[in-house]
Amino acid sequence: SVKGVVGIFLGEDFISVNKNDNTKWEEIKHIVISLINDFYADGKEFVVDENANKELSDLNEIEEKIVKILEQKIRPVVARDGGDIKFKEFKDGVVKVQLQGSCSGCPSSTMTLKQGVKNLLCHYLPEVKNVEAV
């Protein structure tokens, strides 16, 4: 844990670092770079990969469609902003997702959910009525 750093999020082709507002990048840059180098030097792999949602087994047909849309149309966009989105559940018309990385907790994440994700899922799947973050 580095003072001033909220989190470091390692994706396959991006790295996202969240810091406190009152911390200057110059104060943490070298230690963050060092931590990332140590992580990969130890032979560890990126944390988020294409198979992030594969752990979900026994999905019904609508859930499989939701995961497919998230994987193909939404994750690439969220990843460009240094984040990730994971399917959690679908119940009573509500899709629950988990936002990670720089997306989680940022003010635009609520707008991302409401406008982008909800509109896209509702467009392709009439069964979807709403999207919530968990």
C-alpha positions as CSV (number, residue, x, y, z in Angstrom):
1,S,0.0,0.0,0.0
2,V,1.4,3.4,-1.1
3,K,0.3,6.5,0.8
4,G,-2.0,8.5,-1.5
5,V,-2.7,5.7,-3.9
6,V,-6.2,4.3,-3.8
7,G,-5.7,1.5,-6.2
8,I,-3.7,0.1,-9.1
9,F,-5.7,-1.8,-11.7
10,L,-3.8,-4.0,-14.2
11,G,-5.5,-5.0,-17.4
12,E,-4.2,-6.9,-20.4
13,D,-3.4,-3.8,-22.3
14,F,-3.7,-0.9,-19.8
15,I,-2.8,0.1,-16.3
16,S,-5.0,2.4,-14.3
17,V,-3.8,4.2,-11.1
18,N,-6.2,5.9,-8.8
19,K,-4.9,8.5,-6.3
20,N,-6.2,10.8,-3.6
21,D,-7.1,14.3,-4.8
22,N,-4.6,15.9,-2.5
23,T,-1.7,13.7,-3.7
24,K,0.5,14.9,-6.5
25,W,1.5,12.5,-9.3
26,E,5.1,13.5,-8.8
27,E,5.0,12.3,-5.2
28,I,3.9,8.7,-6.1
29,K,5.0,8.2,-9.7
30,H,8.3,6.4,-9.0
31,I,7.0,4.1,-6.3
32,V,4.0,3.2,-8.4
33,I,6.2,2.4,-11.4
34,S,8.4,0.3,-9.1
35,L,5.5,-1.6,-7.7
36,I,4.2,-2.4,-11.2
37,N,7.6,-3.5,-12.3
38,D,8.0,-5.7,-9.3
39,F,4.6,-7.3,-9.9
40,Y,5.5,-8.3,-13.5
41,A,9.1,-9.2,-12.5
42,D,7.7,-11.8,-10.1
43,G,6.1,-13.5,-13.1
44,K,2.6,-12.5,-12.3
45,E,0.1,-11.9,-15.1
46,F,-2.3,-9.1,-15.7
47,V,-5.3,-9.1,-13.4
48,V,-8.2,-8.6,-15.8
49,D,-8.3,-10.7,-18.9
50,E,-10.7,-11.8,-21.6
51,N,-11.9,-14.7,-19.4
52,A,-13.0,-12.6,-16.5
53,N,-16.6,-13.6,-16.9
54,K,-15.9,-17.3,-17.7
55,E,-16.2,-18.2,-14.1
56,L,-19.9,-17.8,-14.4
57,S,-21.2,-21.2,-15.3
58,D,-24.8,-22.5,-15.6
59,L,-26.0,-19.3,-17.2
60,N,-29.4,-19.3,-18.7
61,E,-30.0,-18.1,-22.3
62,I,-30.7,-14.5,-21.4
63,E,-27.7,-14.3,-19.1
64,E,-25.5,-15.7,-21.8
65,K,-26.7,-13.0,-24.1
66,I,-26.1,-10.3,-21.5
67,V,-22.5,-11.5,-20.9
68,K,-21.9,-11.6,-24.7
69,I,-23.0,-8.0,-25.1
70,L,-21.0,-6.9,-22.1
71,E,-17.9,-8.7,-23.5
72,Q,-18.2,-7.5,-27.1
73,K,-19.7,-4.0,-26.9
74,I,-19.2,-2.6,-23.4
75,R,-15.9,-3.9,-21.9
76,P,-13.7,-2.5,-24.7
77,V,-15.2,1.0,-24.2
78,V,-14.8,0.8,-20.4
79,A,-11.3,-0.6,-20.7
80,R,-10.3,2.5,-22.7
81,D,-11.0,4.6,-19.6
82,G,-8.9,2.2,-17.4
83,G,-11.7,0.1,-16.0
84,D,-13.6,-3.1,-16.3
85,I,-17.2,-4.3,-16.0
86,K,-18.3,-7.7,-14.8
87,F,-21.7,-9.4,-15.0
88,K,-23.0,-10.4,-11.5
89,E,-26.6,-11.4,-11.9
90,F,-29.9,-11.0,-13.8
91,K,-33.1,-11.1,-11.7
92,D,-36.6,-9.6,-12.2
93,G,-35.4,-7.6,-15.2
94,V,-32.5,-6.0,-13.4
95,V,-28.9,-6.7,-14.5
96,K,-26.3,-6.3,-11.7
97,V,-22.8,-5.5,-12.8
98,Q,-19.5,-4.7,-10.9
99,L,-17.4,-1.8,-12.1
100,Q,-13.7,-2.0,-11.4
101,G,-10.6,0.1,-11.9
102,S,-10.9,3.8,-12.5
103,C,-14.6,3.3,-13.4
104,S,-15.6,2.2,-9.9
105,G,-16.7,5.2,-7.8
106,C,-16.0,7.8,-10.4
107,P,-18.9,10.3,-11.0
108,S,-19.2,9.3,-14.7
109,S,-19.6,5.6,-13.8
110,T,-23.2,6.3,-12.8
111,M,-23.8,8.0,-16.1
112,T,-22.0,5.2,-17.9
113,L,-24.3,2.7,-16.3
114,K,-27.5,4.6,-16.9
115,Q,-26.9,5.8,-20.4
116,G,-24.5,3.4,-22.1
117,V,-24.9,0.0,-20.5
118,K,-28.6,0.2,-19.8
119,N,-29.5,1.6,-23.2
120,L,-27.4,-0.9,-25.0
121,L,-28.7,-3.9,-23.0
122,C,-32.4,-2.7,-23.2
123,H,-32.0,-2.2,-27.0
124,Y,-30.8,-5.7,-27.6
125,L,-32.7,-7.5,-24.9
126,P,-36.3,-6.4,-24.1
127,E,-36.2,-8.6,-21.0
128,V,-33.7,-6.1,-19.4
129,K,-35.4,-3.3,-17.6
130,N,-32.6,-1.7,-15.5
131,V,-28.9,-2.0,-14.8
132,E,-27.4,-1.5,-11.3
133,A,-23.8,-1.5,-9.9
134,V,-23.0,-3.8,-7.0
